[in-house]
C-alpha cells in the first residue's frame, strides 16, 4: 500500500480506533470458545467490539488459529485494518537451538543468522509476523536469571551477534513485504536491563550517562542500524526514571540520536507498572508519561484505552502524538504486507512440512555442537573411545529438560536427551558397543538424589572406564524471574560427584545451565564440557563432541567466577590507581584477601582437541589514523594431529584517555579452520573508529596517543603486545 493511502486510512480513524491500535492483548481474548474469552475480558473490562479494534495480538499458536482470528477480526473491523501476531521466539520456534548465551559461545555470526532464519520460517508459516528477539542486554552479573537470553559481557561481540540475528529474521530491506518467510525483529530491552542491581530481576539500574552510552547502548544501536523494526522498553529504571516513561531515553536517544523510526512497544504490563515504581499516581498519569516518551504499543494493560481519550480532550495530550504512533504501527503492518495479505505466511499445509523439519533439526545439531565449550580436559580424557565403558550418571543424564527457558513452542518429548544421544552414537558406530553406555534405573533428582540412586551410581562407576556425570540447573532455575544469589551446583549434586569420585576419578562433567556457575565444588573433575541448555538436538550434538566426531571450538562470552563474591566480574574492567598487576605482593592494591581478582574461566576461553600456537604479531605500520587503518597479522599453527577451529581474538588498550579506559577491549575476532599441522596467517584491520568512545560531553570520538594491541585465544592468554600510535 502506498504511503498516501496509509495516511488517508489514518485520517479516517476515530480516536477510539487509534487508541485500539496502540494496545496489545493475548490470544485467549479471541478464543472460539465463549467461556474461555469471558474470564480475560471481564478481568480487563473489554467488550467484543473493543477486542476487534486492538492492533496487535500476543502469543497465538498455529497457522489455523491465526487465520481464524484474522478472518474474524477483518470482518468486524470497520476499516478492515489487519491485526498483527507477535510471539516470544527467542532461540527457536519449535526447532529449539541453544539458549542465546550458549549460541554466543560459537562466536559465529553465520550460525546466529541461520538460527534466526530457521526461526523466522517456522514462526511465519505458523502465523507470526514479529518476534521478541534479539535481546541485546549486556550482562556482567550471572546471578541475573535472564543472562541466559543474552550474548554475554562484551559490547563489541554483543553488537555483532545482535546485528546477525536481525538480518536473519528480517532478511534484506524489502524482504518483509516480499518474502513471507521473514518476520520483524524486536530489540529488547531498552535499556540496560542487564545491569540490574544485585542481579535481581525487575530491579533498579543506576549508572553514569557516560557508561550507559559507552558500554550498554552499543549493542542496541548495532541492532537498530541493522534495521530492526521494533524496540521493546525495559522494566528497570534508568537515571531514576522507569524506561517505559523515560522521555530522555526513548525520545532523545532512541529516536533522535539513533534515528529509530520503527515501533516502540512496552514490555508486559510495563506501562501500568509506572504506578508501582512510584512515578505515576494512577493509570492516567502512567499513560501520559508513556505516550510522551513515545511508547507506541502498550502490552497487556489498558492505561491507554482507559485514559488517552480523556487526556486528548483535556489538552494534556496532543492527538498528533497518538497519530504519530498509529502511523508507525500502520507502516509496520504495511512493510509486512498485511494489508494485501492479511494471512501473510500462515499456511497449515506448509506448517506441517516446515516446522520441526529434518532439515531444521540438522541445522540445530550442527550449530549446537559449535556452541559447546570444553572448559577442562586433563590428560586428554576426551574424546571418549568407543571401546570404553561409560557410566552416564547425574540428574541431567536422562532428562529431557534441555530446552531452557523461553522455548515457548519447544516440546521436551521431542528433545534428544544425553542418554539418547550417546546410545544413538554408539549404535551408529557398532551395535555391540551400545551396551557399554549404562545409566541408573531410577532417575536422579537435581537437588537430593536418593540413597538408592547414589548407591547404584557408585556401583556403575566402579565397573566403568569413564564416568560422564550430567549436572547443572533445572530450566526453571534460570530465565525471567529466576535470579539466584548462590550460583554453585546444588549440594546434592556435589555429594553425588564426591561419592562417584571416590571410586572412579575419571569423571567428565557435562553441564546443563543457563548462566556461568561457580564450579569450585567439582575441581577434581578430569573434564568439564559446558553444554548450556542445548536445545532440541542437544543430546546428539553433545555425543558428537564427547566422541570426537566434532572437535569443540566454543568459547565463553561471559566470565565464570571463582566465587560469587567476585561478582560482577568481567574482562574489560577499568584500570585503577593501584592496580594489582603492578604490585601483586603489596597490601594496598585493588585485590581480595580470600580469592583472586580473576575469573576461573575468562571471557573468550575454551579448549579444543587441537593445540593452537600463536606467532609474534606484525603490523603494517607503527600507527593508524582516520584515513589510514593498520593491519595486524599473526601466524596461527595447529600444532596437533587433529583438524580444528580456533577463534582468534584481537584486543586493544587505549593507554591514555579523557575518561579512564578498560585494561583491554575486544575489537575483532575470526573463526579460523586449521587442518592438523597447518599454519595460516590471520589479518585484523584496526581503524580509528574502532577506538572511539563516549566522552564526558557525550560525544563519540577517539583520543590521539598510544595503544597496546594483543591477539590470542582468549582474553587472558594473549601474545606479547605491540604498541601503535593514533595520529
Buried (B, 14 or more C-beta within 10 A) or exposed (E): BEEEEBEEBBEEBEBEBBBBBBBBBBBBBBBEEEEEBEEBBEEBEBEEEBBBBBBBBBBBBBBBBBBBBBEBBBEEBEEEBBBBBBBBBBBBBBBBBBBBBBBBBBBBBEBBBBBBBBBBBBBBBBBBBBBBBBBBBBBBBBBBBBBBBBBBBBBBBBBBBBBBBBBBBBBEEEBBBEBBBBBBBBBBBBBBBBBBEEBBBBBBBBBEBBBBBBBBBBBBBBBBBBBBBBBBBBBBBBBEBBBBBBBEBBBEBBBEBBEBEBBBBBBBBBBBBBBEBEBBEBBBBBBBBBBBBBBBBBBBBBBBBBBBBEBBEEEBBEBEBBBBBBBBBBBBBBBBBBBEEBBBBBBBEBBEEBBBBEEBBEBBBBBBBBBBBBBBBEEEBBBBEBEBBBBBBBBBBBBBBBBBBBBBBBEBEBBBBBBBBBBBBBEEEEEEBBEBBBBBEEBBBBEBBBEEBBEBBBEBBEEBBBBBBBBBBBBEBBBBEBBBEEBBBBEBBBBBBEBBBEBBEBBBBBBBBBBBBBBEBBEEBBBBBBBBBBBBBBBBBBBBBBBBBBBBBBBBBBBBBBBBEBBBBBBBBEBEEEBBEEEEEEEEBEBEEEBEBBBBBBBBBBBBBBBBEBBEBEBBEEBBBEEEBBEBBBBBBBBBEBBBBBBBBBBBBBEEBEBEBBBBBBBBBBBBEBEEEBEBEBEBBBBBEBBBBBBEEEEEEBBEEEBBBBBBBBBBEBBEBBEBBBE
